[in-house]
Amino acid sequence: MDAKTIKEKAEVEIWQYVFGFTPMAVVKCAIELEIADAVESHGGAVSLPDLASAVACSSSALGRIMRYLTHRGFFELNESTNQYSNTPLSLLLLKNGAKSIAPFLLMEASPAMLAPWHRLRTHVSLDGGSAFKAVHREDIWEFGSQNLAQSKIFNDGMASHARRAVSEIVEGYGEVFEGIGSLVDVGGGDGTTLRCIVEACPWIRGINFDLPHVVSAAKQGQGVEHVAGDMFKHVPRADAVFIMWVLHDWSDDECVQILTKCREAVPKETGKVIIAEAVIVEGEEDKYSDVKLALDMVMMAHTEKGKERTVEEWDCVIKGAGFSSYTVKHIGSIFSIIVACP
Ligand SMILES: C[S@@+](CC[C@H](N)C(=O)[O-])C[C@H]1O[C@@H](n2cnc3c(N)ncnc32)[C@H](O)[C@@H]1O
């Protein structure tokens, strides 16, 4: 690309950043109005007046929302029937869709999670500090324990990701669960991850381990026992540990402490710790590179010292926690599967 073309491209591209919040806000609005669900309940195709009456909106304002979302690939407008239908993108917003990401977006777009972004500079400045604490005066977990409605928004968001994540793991690396009698999910949230694992691998007895305020709000039953506690102090014993999207919330030293407790919780000869986390491979692009780097920024906004790690950084914390060996498997997802042996 020549210099003139690059400059012209920049002139257009910069507006994506100026109005960068717009897509998130409009998609949030579409989720709250349950537009994708309304399209489905009209047999998959609906005119604007029928859609407006189904979601109780003004036709003219909804028409502008639909024009924007259609332009962004969320809906399709059939020019001859003047009816909207869903696309693969809008189907991910269905309220009860198995692959719905709607609760995750509602969590990230919630005022409590958006506010720390305005203090990102606090995190980066030389004297350091937490953007989340600068706004909420507590870290994200203390804040959740004092604000149970926000904690539910958070756990629902995590659960929607967990349903998708487990199906990706089972499909891409199902054998990782073979031969496991009992599995403890450390920082397992409301237990959705384990419920999905046990459903796919019914030979496993699941132990969901998380902070007391999270576990006390979790659904009971379905082959999963809930245990409340602090992973820095103790991890319940099991044949294997599963730990997803927990270590990225913590510093290297804290990860070493958590992983040491995980290692001590499984049998020395046969046990394993299954880590589901992003692995940044510097100098190599994959379809999720942009998402992984964005997730690293999310860690800056929402945690004190959390980060997404490169292979070398994972090597450091895993060896630091005393594991004798580990493998990394990329399953074509945002996260990879690291299996560490005691
Ligand atoms: C980012 S969420 C991941 C949830 C779940 N693993 C998933 O991927 O859906 C991190 C989890 O760690 C839990 N957590 C934070 N501090 C903890 C602690 N000290 N002991 C146990 N769990 C903790 C949080 O309550 C939260 O459920």
Ligand as a Chemical Component Dictionary entry (heavy atoms), coordinates in Angstrom:
data_LIG
# 
_chem_comp.id                   LIG 
_chem_comp.type                 NON-POLYMER 
_chem_comp.pdbx_formal_charge   0 
_chem_comp.three_letter_code    LIG 
# 
loop_
_chem_comp_atom.comp_id 
_chem_comp_atom.atom_id 
_chem_comp_atom.alt_atom_id 
_chem_comp_atom.type_symbol 
_chem_comp_atom.charge 
_chem_comp_atom.model_Cartn_x 
_chem_comp_atom.model_Cartn_y 
_chem_comp_atom.model_Cartn_z 
_chem_comp_atom.pdbx_ordinal 
LIG C1  C1  C 0  -13.148 -14.720 35.382 1  
LIG S1  S1  S 1  -14.074 -15.724 36.480 2  
LIG C2  C2  C 0  -14.014 -17.300 35.698 3  
LIG C3  C3  C 0  -15.194 -18.168 36.025 4  
LIG C4  C4  C 0  -15.203 -19.541 35.338 5  
LIG N1  N1  N 0  -13.989 -20.270 35.557 6  
LIG C5  C5  C 0  -15.472 -19.404 33.864 7  
LIG O1  O1  O 0  -14.520 -19.431 33.072 8  
LIG O2  O2  O -1 -16.642 -19.262 33.489 9  
LIG C6  C6  C 0  -12.982 -15.924 37.868 10 
LIG C7  C7  C 0  -13.588 -16.691 39.017 11 
LIG O3  O3  O 0  -12.620 -16.791 40.072 12 
LIG C8  C8  C 0  -13.324 -16.703 41.300 13 
LIG N2  N2  N 0  -12.403 -16.326 42.398 14 
LIG C9  C9  C 0  -11.799 -15.136 42.605 15 
LIG N3  N3  N 0  -11.019 -15.195 43.713 16 
LIG C10 C10 C 0  -11.134 -16.445 44.204 17 
LIG C11 C11 C 0  -10.572 -17.115 45.339 18 
LIG N4  N4  N 0  -9.730  -16.474 46.158 19 
LIG N5  N5  N 0  -10.892 -18.422 45.556 20 
LIG C12 C12 C 0  -11.748 -19.062 44.714 21 
LIG N6  N6  N 0  -12.312 -18.482 43.616 22 
LIG C13 C13 C 0  -12.012 -17.189 43.367 23 
LIG C14 C14 C 0  -14.373 -15.635 41.023 24 
LIG O4  O4  O 0  -15.412 -15.625 41.956 25 
LIG C15 C15 C 0  -14.819 -16.032 39.607 26 
LIG O5  O5  O 0  -15.887 -16.932 39.624 27 
# 
loop_
_chem_comp_bond.comp_id 
_chem_comp_bond.atom_id_1 
_chem_comp_bond.atom_id_2 
_chem_comp_bond.value_order 
_chem_comp_bond.pdbx_ordinal 
LIG C1  S1  SING 1  
LIG S1  C2  SING 2  
LIG S1  C6  SING 3  
LIG C2  C3  SING 4  
LIG C3  C4  SING 5  
LIG C4  N1  SING 6  
LIG C4  C5  SING 7  
LIG C5  O1  DOUB 8  
LIG C5  O2  SING 9  
LIG C6  C7  SING 10 
LIG C7  O3  SING 11 
LIG C7  C15 SING 12 
LIG O3  C8  SING 13 
LIG C8  N2  SING 14 
LIG C8  C14 SING 15 
LIG N2  C9  SING 16 
LIG N2  C13 SING 17 
LIG C9  N3  DOUB 18 
LIG N3  C10 SING 19 
LIG C10 C11 SING 20 
LIG C10 C13 DOUB 21 
LIG C11 N4  SING 22 
LIG C11 N5  DOUB 23 
LIG N5  C12 SING 24 
LIG C12 N6  DOUB 25 
LIG N6  C13 SING 26 
LIG C14 O4  SING 27 
LIG C14 C15 SING 28 
LIG C15 O5  SING 29 
# 
